[in-house]
Amino acid sequence: MRGSARKSGPVGKKAMDMTAEKNDSLPLPTPDMTGDQLFQLGMMYSSGQGGAPCDLVSAHMLFNLAAMKGSEEARIYRRELSAEMEREDVAEAQRAARQWLDQGVVGLRA
């Protein structure tokens, strides 16, 4: 699986700006999603199912956000996925997650 992650994921970069025009054909995270919902969306991107492209960068980002919202499953999958990804792709996913947090899009678990 190494090297199969896209460099610019649909959830990362431009899709991160919630004010940007949304593509109705791609499943995108919303600010009110729970950790479990973000985890399920990450699963869709990690496997290319449910209308999501197979995109490991976006999947890692979603698992990261889900873990921050309390999903234990997301913590496990994020760790496993990191082992399969290039270092640069993991860094991109982490930057994308931070961008979401900086925009105030995702509230963390109290």
N, C-alpha and C positions, 0 to 999 in steps of 0.2 A: 504494500500500500504506500510505501514511502515514495514521496514525489508526486502523489496523485492529488494533492490539495491544490486548489486554484489560488493564484496569487492575489486576486482581487475578488473576494467573495461577494455574493449578492447581498448578504446581510451586512458586510463590512463596507467601509468607504462611503460611497454616495448614499446607500440605503440607510446609513446610520443617522442621517439628518432627518428627523421626523417631519420636518416641514417640506422636505423634498417630495416630488411627485412619486406616488407609490405605484408599483407594478402589481396589478391585481392578480396576476398569474403566479407570483411567487409568495409562498407563505412567509410573512415577516413578523418579527416579534412586536408586541405592543407594550406600552408602559404598564398596563395593569396585569400583565401575565404573572402567574405565580412561579415559584422555582420549579415545580413539577411541570407546568406548561412549557416553560423555557427548555427544560430537559427534553420533553417530547419533541419540541421543534428542533433541538440539537440532534436528536436521533434521526429525524427526517433528513437533515442535511448530511449527517454522517453516512447514511445509506442511500441517499438519492431517491427517497420515496415521498409520497404525498404531495407531489408537485414541486418539491425542492430538488435542485441539482445536487449531485454528490460533491460536497464542498467541505473539506476538512477544516479549513480556516474558519469558516462561519460556524461549523459544528463546535469547534473548540471554544470560540467566543461565546456561543450560547450556553455551553456546559459551564463555562466560567461564570457567567451571569446567574445561571441557575444555582450553582454552588453558593454564590454570594447570597442568594435568597433562601438558602437552607436545604437544597436538594443534595442528599447524601449520594444518591445514584450518580448525579452529575459530577461530583468530586471523583468518583471512581472512573467514570468514562473519560473525563478530562485527562486524568493521569495516564490511562491506557492509550488514549489518542495521541497524547504528547510523545509517547515512545515511538509512534509510527510516523511522526511528522518531522520535517526538516526544522532545524532550529529557527531559521528565518520565518517560516510559516507560523510557528508557535508565537514568536515575537509579534508578528502582524496581528494574530488573533488577540493577543493580550492588549495591544494598542487599541484595537477596535473596541474591546470591552471597556477600556479606560475612557475612550471617547464617549461611549454611551453613558457612563457614569458621570463624566464631566458635563454632559448635556442635561443631566438630571432626568434622564429617560427612565431609568430603572432604580426603584427604591430598594434599599437593602433591608434584610431582615433585622428587626430590632434586637 
